[in-house]
Structures are given as structure tokens and as C-alpha cells.
Amino acid sequence: MLNSIGIPGLIIILVIILIIFGPSKLPKLGRSIGESMKNFKDSTKGVLEDEDDKNKEKM
């Protein structure tokens, strides 16, 4: 997906985000996105480990 957007497209998207949210809200927005990604990663890691445990029990 990122390959089809390209660098100019990413720059335009970042400028639009800056205009919409303003420079004062960007750190808070970035922090909340980072926390959301971390929580998602942690939850999917738990699911994958559960599946590995089930597969080991079958053997």
C-alpha cells in the first residue's frame, strides 16, 4: 500500500493532518496511535501464543 502512495503522497497526507489537527495536538495524536498499535500487537501476540500452545498439545 505504501509503495503505491509514494513520497509525495505521504508528504501531502502529513501536511493535511498538520492542518487539521494543528501542531499542538500532533504529539498527543502520535502518542495515542503508538499506544493503540502497542496494545494491538500485544493482543495479537497473545492469540498467536495460544494457538501455538494448542498445536503443541495436539502433538
All heavy atoms as a GROMACS GRO file, in nm:
protein
  453
    1MET      N    1   0.081  -0.119   0.000
    1MET     CA    2   0.000   0.000   0.000
    1MET      C    3   0.086   0.126   0.000
    1MET      O    4   0.060   0.217  -0.073
    1MET     CB    5  -0.093  -0.002   0.121
    1MET     CG    6  -0.184   0.116   0.126
    1MET     SD    7  -0.299   0.096   0.261
    1MET     CE    8  -0.358   0.258   0.274
    2LEU      N    9   0.191   0.130   0.083
    2LEU     CA   10   0.276   0.247   0.086
    2LEU      C   11   0.353   0.264  -0.044
    2LEU      O   12   0.384   0.377  -0.084
    2LEU     CB   13   0.376   0.238   0.202
    2LEU     CG   14   0.319   0.270   0.340
    2LEU    CD1   15   0.426   0.250   0.446
    2LEU    CD2   16   0.267   0.411   0.347
    3ASN      N   17   0.384   0.156  -0.112
    3ASN     CA   18   0.456   0.168  -0.238
    3ASN      C   19   0.373   0.239  -0.344
    3ASN      O   20   0.427   0.307  -0.430
    3ASN     CB   21   0.498   0.030  -0.288
    3ASN     CG   22   0.603  -0.032  -0.199
    3ASN    OD1   23   0.674   0.038  -0.129
    3ASN    ND2   24   0.612  -0.163  -0.201
    4SER      N   25   0.241   0.223  -0.338
    4SER     CA   26   0.157   0.288  -0.438
    4SER      C   27   0.135   0.436  -0.407
    4SER      O   28   0.104   0.513  -0.496
    4SER     CB   29   0.023   0.216  -0.447
    4SER     OG   30  -0.046   0.225  -0.324
    5ILE      N   31   0.151   0.476  -0.281
    5ILE     CA   32   0.132   0.617  -0.245
    5ILE      C   33   0.252   0.700  -0.285
    5ILE      O   34   0.238   0.804  -0.347
    5ILE     CB   35   0.105   0.631  -0.093
    5ILE    CG1   36  -0.027   0.566  -0.057
    5ILE    CG2   37   0.103   0.777  -0.052
    5ILE    CD1   38  -0.055   0.564   0.090
    6GLY      N   39   0.370   0.658  -0.248
    6GLY     CA   40   0.492   0.730  -0.282
    6GLY      C   41   0.521   0.841  -0.182
    6GLY      O   42   0.439   0.877  -0.098
    7ILE      N   43   0.640   0.896  -0.194
    7ILE     CA   44   0.685   1.001  -0.103
    7ILE      C   45   0.602   1.128  -0.117
    7ILE      O   46   0.560   1.185  -0.016
    7ILE     CB   47   0.835   1.030  -0.125
    7ILE    CG1   48   0.920   0.906  -0.096
    7ILE    CG2   49   0.882   1.147  -0.040
    7ILE    CD1   50   0.912   0.857   0.046
    8PRO      N   51   0.574   1.176  -0.238
    8PRO     CA   52   0.492   1.299  -0.248
    8PRO      C   53   0.353   1.282  -0.186
    8PRO      O   54   0.302   1.373  -0.122
    8PRO     CB   55   0.481   1.324  -0.398
    8PRO     CG   56   0.597   1.252  -0.458
    8PRO     CD   57   0.621   1.133  -0.370
    9GLY      N   58   0.294   1.165  -0.202
    9GLY     CA   59   0.163   1.139  -0.143
    9GLY      C   60   0.168   1.141   0.009
    9GLY      O   61   0.079   1.196   0.074
   10LEU      N   62   0.275   1.083   0.066
   10LEU     CA   63   0.290   1.085   0.211
   10LEU      C   64   0.308   1.226   0.264
   10LEU      O   65   0.254   1.262   0.369
   10LEU     CB   66   0.410   0.998   0.254
   10LEU     CG   67   0.391   0.848   0.241
   10LEU    CD1   68   0.521   0.776   0.275
   10LEU    CD2   69   0.280   0.800   0.331
   11ILE      N   70   0.383   1.307   0.192
   11ILE     CA   71   0.404   1.446   0.234
   11ILE      C   72   0.272   1.522   0.232
   11ILE      O   73   0.241   1.597   0.325
   11ILE     CB   74   0.511   1.514   0.145
   11ILE    CG1   75   0.647   1.450   0.171
   11ILE    CG2   76   0.515   1.664   0.169
   11ILE    CD1   77   0.756   1.494   0.077
   12ILE      N   78   0.194   1.502   0.129
   12ILE     CA   79   0.063   1.568   0.120
   12ILE      C   80  -0.027   1.525   0.235
   12ILE      O   81  -0.094   1.608   0.298
   12ILE     CB   82  -0.003   1.540  -0.017
   12ILE    CG1   83   0.074   1.611  -0.127
   12ILE    CG2   84  -0.149   1.585  -0.016
   12ILE    CD1   85   0.032   1.573  -0.267
   13ILE      N   86  -0.029   1.395   0.266
   13ILE     CA   87  -0.110   1.344   0.376
   13ILE      C   88  -0.065   1.405   0.509
   13ILE      O   89  -0.147   1.448   0.590
   13ILE     CB   90  -0.105   1.190   0.381
   13ILE    CG1   91  -0.178   1.133   0.260
   13ILE    CG2   92  -0.164   1.137   0.510
   13ILE    CD1   93  -0.160   0.984   0.242
   14LEU      N   94   0.066   1.413   0.531
   14LEU     CA   95   0.117   1.472   0.655
   14LEU      C   96   0.082   1.620   0.667
   14LEU      O   97   0.049   1.667   0.776
   14LEU     CB   98   0.269   1.452   0.664
   14LEU     CG   99   0.314   1.308   0.687
   14LEU    CD1  100   0.467   1.300   0.681
   14LEU    CD2  101   0.263   1.254   0.819
   15VAL      N  102   0.087   1.693   0.557
   15VAL     CA  103   0.052   1.835   0.559
   15VAL      C  104  -0.097   1.851   0.591
   15VAL      O  105  -0.136   1.938   0.671
   15VAL     CB  106   0.087   1.903   0.424
   15VAL    CG1  107   0.025   2.041   0.414
   15VAL    CG2  108   0.238   1.910   0.408
   16ILE      N  109  -0.181   1.768   0.534
   16ILE     CA  110  -0.324   1.775   0.561
   16ILE      C  111  -0.351   1.744   0.709
   16ILE      O  112  -0.431   1.813   0.774
   16ILE     CB  113  -0.402   1.680   0.468
   16ILE    CG1  114  -0.396   1.731   0.324
   16ILE    CG2  115  -0.547   1.664   0.515
   16ILE    CD1  116  -0.451   1.636   0.221
   17ILE      N  117  -0.284   1.643   0.763
   17ILE     CA  118  -0.301   1.609   0.904
   17ILE      C  119  -0.256   1.727   0.991
   17ILE      O  120  -0.322   1.761   1.090
   17ILE     CB  121  -0.224   1.481   0.939
   17ILE    CG1  122  -0.292   1.361   0.874
   17ILE    CG2  123  -0.213   1.462   1.089
   17ILE    CD1  124  -0.215   1.232   0.887
   18LEU      N  125  -0.145   1.790   0.955
   18LEU     CA  126  -0.097   1.905   1.030
   18LEU      C  127  -0.197   2.020   1.027
   18LEU      O  128  -0.222   2.085   1.129
   18LEU     CB  129   0.038   1.952   0.974
   18LEU     CG  130   0.104   2.068   1.043
   18LEU    CD1  131   0.137   2.032   1.188
   18LEU    CD2  132   0.230   2.108   0.970
   19ILE      N  133  -0.258   2.042   0.914
   19ILE     CA  134  -0.358   2.150   0.901
   19ILE      C  135  -0.482   2.118   0.984
   19ILE      O  136  -0.536   2.205   1.053
   19ILE     CB  137  -0.395   2.173   0.753
   19ILE    CG1  138  -0.276   2.234   0.679
   19ILE    CG2  139  -0.518   2.262   0.741
   19ILE    CD1  140  -0.293   2.240   0.529
   20ILE      N  141  -0.527   1.993   0.980
   20ILE     CA  142  -0.649   1.955   1.050
   20ILE      C  143  -0.630   1.960   1.202
   20ILE      O  144  -0.711   2.017   1.274
   20ILE     CB  145  -0.697   1.815   1.006
   20ILE    CG1  146  -0.745   1.821   0.861
   20ILE    CG2  147  -0.808   1.764   1.096
   20ILE    CD1  148  -0.778   1.686   0.802
   21PHE      N  149  -0.525   1.897   1.252
   21PHE     CA  150  -0.508   1.884   1.396
   21PHE      C  151  -0.425   1.995   1.458
   21PHE      O  152  -0.436   2.021   1.578
   21PHE     CB  153  -0.445   1.748   1.429
   21PHE     CG  154  -0.535   1.633   1.400
   21PHE    CD1  155  -0.511   1.550   1.291
   21PHE    CD2  156  -0.644   1.606   1.479
   21PHE    CE1  157  -0.594   1.444   1.263
   21PHE    CE2  158  -0.728   1.501   1.452
   21PHE     CZ  159  -0.703   1.419   1.343
   22GLY      N  160  -0.342   2.060   1.383
   22GLY     CA  161  -0.258   2.166   1.437
   22GLY      C  162  -0.134   2.109   1.505
   22GLY      O  163  -0.132   1.995   1.549
   23PRO      N  164  -0.031   2.191   1.514
   23PRO     CA  165   0.096   2.142   1.569
   23PRO      C  166   0.089   2.109   1.718
   23PRO      O  167   0.165   2.027   1.767
   23PRO     CB  168   0.193   2.256   1.544
   23PRO     CG  169   0.109   2.375   1.517
   23PRO     CD  170  -0.021   2.326   1.465
   24SER      N  171  -0.002   2.169   1.792
   24SER     CA  172  -0.008   2.143   1.936
   24SER      C  173  -0.069   2.006   1.969
   24SER      O  174  -0.040   1.949   2.073
   24SER     CB  175  -0.088   2.253   2.006
   24SER     OG  176  -0.221   2.254   1.957
   25LYS      N  177  -0.153   1.954   1.880
   25LYS     CA  178  -0.218   1.826   1.907
   25LYS      C  179  -0.144   1.707   1.848
   25LYS      O  180  -0.176   1.592   1.879
   25LYS     CB  181  -0.361   1.828   1.851
   25LYS     CG  182  -0.446   1.935   1.914
   25LYS     CD  183  -0.573   1.879   1.961
   25LYS     CE  184  -0.652   1.991   2.024
   25LYS     NZ  185  -0.770   1.947   2.086
   26LEU      N  186  -0.046   1.730   1.761
   26LEU     CA  187   0.023   1.620   1.695
   26LEU      C  188   0.097   1.527   1.792
   26LEU      O  189   0.088   1.405   1.777
   26LEU     CB  190   0.119   1.673   1.589
   26LEU     CG  191   0.053   1.718   1.460
   26LEU    CD1  192   0.159   1.763   1.361
   26LEU    CD2  193  -0.031   1.611   1.399
   27PRO      N  194   0.167   1.576   1.895
   27PRO     CA  195   0.232   1.482   1.987
   27PRO      C  196   0.134   1.392   2.059
   27PRO      O  197   0.157   1.272   2.074
   27PRO     CB  198   0.305   1.574   2.086
   27PRO     CG  199   0.325   1.700   2.013
   27PRO     CD  200   0.207   1.714   1.922
   28LYS      N  201   0.020   1.449   2.101
   28LYS     CA  202  -0.083   1.369   2.168
   28LYS      C  203  -0.142   1.266   2.072
   28LYS      O  204  -0.164   1.151   2.109
   28LYS     CB  205  -0.192   1.462   2.222
   28LYS     CG  206  -0.295   1.392   2.304
   28LYS     CD  207  -0.396   1.492   2.360
   28LYS     CE  208  -0.499   1.420   2.443
   28LYS     NZ  209  -0.602   1.511   2.494
   29LEU      N  210  -0.165   1.305   1.949
   29LEU     CA  211  -0.219   1.215   1.848
   29LEU      C  212  -0.120   1.102   1.819
   29LEU      O  213  -0.158   0.985   1.814
   29LEU     CB  214  -0.249   1.292   1.720
   29LEU     CG  215  -0.304   1.213   1.602
   29LEU    CD1  216  -0.441   1.159   1.635
   29LEU    CD2  217  -0.310   1.300   1.478
   30GLY      N  218   0.007   1.136   1.805
   30GLY     CA  219   0.110   1.035   1.779
   30GLY      C  220   0.123   0.938   1.895
   30GLY      O  221   0.138   0.817   1.875
   31ARG      N  222   0.116   0.988   2.017
   31ARG     CA  223   0.126   0.904   2.135
   31ARG      C  224   0.008   0.807   2.143
   31ARG      O  225   0.024   0.689   2.170
   31ARG     CB  226   0.130   0.992   2.261
   31ARG     CG  227   0.165   0.919   2.387
   31ARG     CD  228   0.178   1.012   2.508
   31ARG     NE  229   0.264   1.128   2.482
   31ARG     CZ  230   0.220   1.254   2.477
   31ARG    NH1  231   0.094   1.282   2.498
   31ARG    NH2  232   0.305   1.352   2.452
   32SER      N  233  -0.112   0.855   2.114
   32SER     CA  234  -0.229   0.768   2.121
   32SER      C  235  -0.227   0.662   2.010
   32SER      O  236  -0.265   0.547   2.034
   32SER     CB  237  -0.358   0.849   2.114
   32SER     OG  238  -0.371   0.913   1.989
   33ILE      N  239  -0.179   0.698   1.893
   33ILE     CA  240  -0.166   0.599   1.785
   33ILE      C  241  -0.062   0.494   1.822
   33ILE      O  242  -0.083   0.374   1.802
   33ILE     CB  243  -0.130   0.668   1.652
   33ILE    CG1  244  -0.249   0.750   1.602
   33ILE    CG2  245  -0.088   0.567   1.546
   33ILE    CD1  246  -0.219   0.835   1.481
   34GLY      N  247   0.050   0.538   1.880
   34GLY     CA  248   0.154   0.444   1.923
   34GLY      C  249   0.104   0.348   2.030
   34GLY      O  250   0.132   0.228   2.026
   35GLU      N  251   0.029   0.400   2.128
   35GLU     CA  252  -0.026   0.314   2.233
   35GLU      C  253  -0.126   0.215   2.176
   35GLU      O  254  -0.129   0.098   2.216
   35GLU     CB  255  -0.092   0.399   2.341
   35GLU     CG  256   0.008   0.476   2.426
   35GLU     CD  257  -0.058   0.573   2.522
   35GLU    OE1  258  -0.183   0.582   2.522
   35GLU    OE2  259   0.015   0.638   2.597
   36SER      N  260  -0.207   0.259   2.081
   36SER     CA  261  -0.304   0.170   2.018
   36SER      C  262  -0.234   0.057   1.942
   36SER      O  263  -0.275  -0.059   1.950
   36SER     CB  264  -0.394   0.247   1.922
   36SER     OG  265  -0.467   0.345   1.990
   37MET      N  266  -0.128   0.092   1.869
   37MET     CA  267  -0.054  -0.010   1.795
   37MET      C  268   0.013  -0.109   1.890
   37MET      O  269   0.015  -0.229   1.864
   37MET     CB  270   0.050   0.056   1.705
   37MET     CG  271  -0.012   0.132   1.588
   37MET     SD  272   0.108   0.220   1.488
   37MET     CE  273   0.208   0.089   1.426
   38LYS      N  274   0.065  -0.060   2.002
   38LYS     CA  275   0.129  -0.147   2.101
   38LYS      C  276   0.027  -0.242   2.162
   38LYS      O  277   0.053  -0.362   2.176
   38LYS     CB  278   0.195  -0.064   2.211
   38LYS     CG  279   0.268  -0.147   2.313
   38LYS     CD  280   0.336  -0.061   2.416
   38LYS     CE  281   0.413  -0.149   2.511
   38LYS     NZ  282   0.351  -0.161   2.639
   39ASN      N  283  -0.091  -0.190   2.197
   39ASN     CA  284  -0.195  -0.275   2.253
   39ASN      C  285  -0.240  -0.380   2.152
   39ASN      O  286  -0.263  -0.496   2.188
   39ASN     CB  287  -0.314  -0.191   2.298
   39ASN     CG  288  -0.284  -0.108   2.420
   39ASN    OD1  289  -0.195  -0.142   2.497
   39ASN    ND2  290  -0.357   0.000   2.437
   40PHE      N  291  -0.255  -0.342   2.026
   40PHE     CA  292  -0.294  -0.437   1.922
   40PHE      C  293  -0.188  -0.545   1.905
   40PHE      O  294  -0.220  -0.663   1.896
   40PHE     CB  295  -0.317  -0.363   1.790
   40PHE     CG  296  -0.355  -0.453   1.678
   40PHE    CD1  297  -0.483  -0.505   1.670
   40PHE    CD2  298  -0.264  -0.487   1.578
   40PHE    CE1  299  -0.520  -0.589   1.566
   40PHE    CE2  300  -0.298  -0.570   1.474
   40PHE     CZ  301  -0.427  -0.621   1.468
   41LYS      N  302  -0.063  -0.505   1.904
   41LYS     CA  303   0.047  -0.601   1.890
   41LYS      C  304   0.049  -0.699   2.007
   41LYS      O  305   0.066  -0.819   1.988
   41LYS     CB  306   0.180  -0.526   1.882
   41LYS     CG  307   0.299  -0.615   1.861
   41LYS     CD  308   0.426  -0.532   1.854
   41LYS     CE  309   0.548  -0.622   1.848
   41LYS     NZ  310   0.672  -0.546   1.849
   42ASP      N  311   0.031  -0.646   2.128
   42ASP     CA  312   0.030  -0.733   2.247
   42ASP      C  313  -0.086  -0.832   2.242
   42ASP      O  314  -0.071  -0.949   2.277
   42ASP     CB  315   0.023  -0.650   2.375
   42ASP     CG  316   0.151  -0.572   2.401
   42ASP    OD1  317   0.255  -0.606   2.340
   42ASP    OD2  318   0.146  -0.477   2.481
   43SER      N  319  -0.203  -0.786   2.200
   43SER     CA  320  -0.319  -0.875   2.196
   43SER      C  321  -0.305  -0.982   2.088
   43SER      O  322  -0.342  -1.097   2.110
   43SER     CB  323  -0.448  -0.796   2.177
   43SER     OG  324  -0.449  -0.732   2.052
   44THR      N  325  -0.250  -0.946   1.973
   44THR     CA  326  -0.233  -1.047   1.868
   44THR      C  327  -0.122  -1.145   1.905
   44THR      O  328  -0.130  -1.262   1.870
   44THR     CB  329  -0.201  -0.982   1.732
   44THR    OG1  330  -0.087  -0.899   1.745
   44THR    CG2  331  -0.318  -0.902   1.682
   45LYS      N  332  -0.022  -1.099   1.978
   45LYS     CA  333   0.084  -1.188   2.023
   45LYS      C  334   0.026  -1.293   2.117
   45LYS      O  335   0.062  -1.410   2.108
   45LYS     CB  336   0.194  -1.108   2.093
   45LYS     CG  337   0.312  -1.190   2.136
   45LYS     CD  338   0.417  -1.104   2.200
   45LYS     CE  339   0.534  -1.189   2.248
   45LYS     NZ  340   0.635  -1.109   2.318
   46GLY      N  341  -0.063  -1.253   2.206
   46GLY     CA  342  -0.128  -1.347   2.296
   46GLY      C  343  -0.210  -1.450   2.221
   46GLY      O  344  -0.209  -1.568   2.256
   47VAL      N  345  -0.279  -1.409   2.118
   47VAL     CA  346  -0.360  -1.502   2.039
   47VAL      C  347  -0.271  -1.603   1.968
   47VAL      O  348  -0.299  -1.722   1.966
   47VAL     CB  349  -0.447  -1.424   1.937
   47VAL    CG1  350  -0.512  -1.519   1.838
   47VAL    CG2  351  -0.552  -1.342   2.008
   48LEU      N  352  -0.161  -1.555   1.910
   48LEU     CA  353  -0.070  -1.645   1.840
   48LEU      C  354  -0.006  -1.744   1.936
   48LEU      O  355   0.012  -1.862   1.902
   48LEU     CB  356   0.039  -1.564   1.767
   48LEU     CG  357  -0.009  -1.481   1.649
   48LEU    CD1  358   0.104  -1.398   1.592
   48LEU    CD2  359  -0.068  -1.568   1.541
   49GLU      N  360   0.028  -1.700   2.057
   49GLU     CA  361   0.087  -1.791   2.155
   49GLU      C  362  -0.014  -1.897   2.198
   49GLU      O  363   0.021  -2.013   2.217
   49GLU     CB  364   0.138  -1.713   2.276
   49GLU     CG  365   0.263  -1.634   2.246
   49GLU     CD  366   0.307  -1.547   2.362
   49GLU    OE1  367   0.233  -1.539   2.464
   49GLU    OE2  368   0.414  -1.486   2.352
   50ASP      N  369  -0.141  -1.858   2.213
   50ASP     CA  370  -0.245  -1.953   2.249
   50ASP      C  371  -0.260  -2.061   2.142
   50ASP      O  372  -0.275  -2.178   2.172
   50ASP     CB  373  -0.380  -1.882   2.270
   50ASP     CG  374  -0.382  -1.798   2.396
   50ASP    OD1  375  -0.295  -1.820   2.483
   50ASP    OD2  376  -0.471  -1.712   2.408
   51GLU      N  377  -0.254  -2.019   2.014
   51GLU     CA  378  -0.266  -2.116   1.905
   51GLU      C  379  -0.146  -2.210   1.904
   51GLU      O  380  -0.161  -2.330   1.878
   51GLU     CB  381  -0.279  -2.044   1.771
   51GLU     CG  382  -0.415  -1.980   1.750
   51GLU     CD  383  -0.428  -1.919   1.613
   51GLU    OE1  384  -0.348  -1.951   1.524
   51GLU    OE2  385  -0.520  -1.836   1.596
   52ASP      N  386  -0.027  -2.157   1.931
   52ASP     CA  387   0.092  -2.242   1.935
   52ASP      C  388   0.081  -2.345   2.048
   52ASP      O  389   0.118  -2.460   2.032
   52ASP     CB  390   0.219  -2.158   1.955
   52ASP     CG  391   0.255  -2.079   1.830
   52ASP    OD1  392   0.205  -2.114   1.720
   52ASP    OD2  393   0.334  -1.982   1.842
   53ASP      N  394   0.028  -2.301   2.162
   53ASP     CA  395   0.010  -2.393   2.275
   53ASP      C  396  -0.089  -2.504   2.241
   53ASP      O  397  -0.068  -2.621   2.274
   53ASP     CB  398  -0.036  -2.318   2.400
   53ASP     CG  399   0.070  -2.226   2.457
   53ASP    OD1  400   0.190  -2.245   2.423
   53ASP    OD2  401   0.035  -2.134   2.534
   54LYS      N  402  -0.196  -2.469   2.171
   54LYS     CA  403  -0.297  -2.569   2.132
   54LYS      C  404  -0.236  -2.670   2.035
   54LYS      O  405  -0.262  -2.788   2.042
   54LYS     CB  406  -0.419  -2.502   2.069
   54LYS     CG  407  -0.504  -2.429   2.170
   54LYS     CD  408  -0.621  -2.362   2.100
   54LYS     CE  409  -0.702  -2.279   2.199
   54LYS     NZ  410  -0.813  -2.211   2.133
   55ASN      N  411  -0.154  -2.620   1.942
   55ASN     CA  412  -0.091  -2.709   1.844
   55ASN      C  413   0.009  -2.803   1.913
   55ASN      O  414   0.022  -2.919   1.874
   55ASN     CB  415  -0.020  -2.629   1.735
   55ASN     CG  416  -0.118  -2.561   1.641
   55ASN    OD1  417  -0.232  -2.604   1.627
   55ASN    ND2  418  -0.075  -2.455   1.578
   56LYS      N  419   0.080  -2.756   2.013
   56LYS     CA  420   0.174  -2.839   2.085
   56LYS      C  421   0.103  -2.947   2.166
   56LYS      O  422   0.152  -3.058   2.178
   56LYS     CB  423   0.262  -2.754   2.178
   56LYS     CG  424   0.364  -2.671   2.105
   56LYS     CD  425   0.446  -2.588   2.200
   56LYS     CE  426   0.545  -2.499   2.124
   56LYS     NZ  427   0.622  -2.416   2.215
   57GLU      N  428  -0.015  -2.913   2.219
   57GLU     CA  429  -0.092  -3.012   2.296
   57GLU      C  430  -0.143  -3.125   2.208
   57GLU      O  431  -0.154  -3.237   2.251
   57GLU     CB  432  -0.208  -2.943   2.366
   57GLU     CG  433  -0.167  -2.855   2.481
   57GLU     CD  434  -0.285  -2.780   2.541
   57GLU    OE1  435  -0.399  -2.802   2.497
   57GLU    OE2  436  -0.262  -2.701   2.634
   58LYS      N  437  -0.174  -3.094   2.083
   58LYS     CA  438  -0.224  -3.197   1.991
   58LYS      C  439  -0.117  -3.297   1.956
   58LYS      O  440  -0.144  -3.410   1.925
   58LYS     CB  441  -0.278  -3.132   1.863
   58LYS     CG  442  -0.407  -3.058   1.885
   58LYS     CD  443  -0.455  -2.997   1.755
   58LYS     CE  444  -0.584  -2.919   1.778
   58LYS     NZ  445  -0.632  -2.858   1.653
   59MET      N  446   0.009  -3.256   1.958
   59MET     CA  447   0.119  -3.345   1.920
   59MET      C  448   0.147  -3.436   2.032
   59MET      O  449   0.150  -3.520   2.083
   59MET     CB  450   0.246  -3.265   1.888
   59MET     CG  451   0.231  -3.185   1.762
   59MET     SD  452   0.385  -3.098   1.732
   59MET     CE  453   0.366  -3.062   1.563
   0.00000   0.00000   0.00000
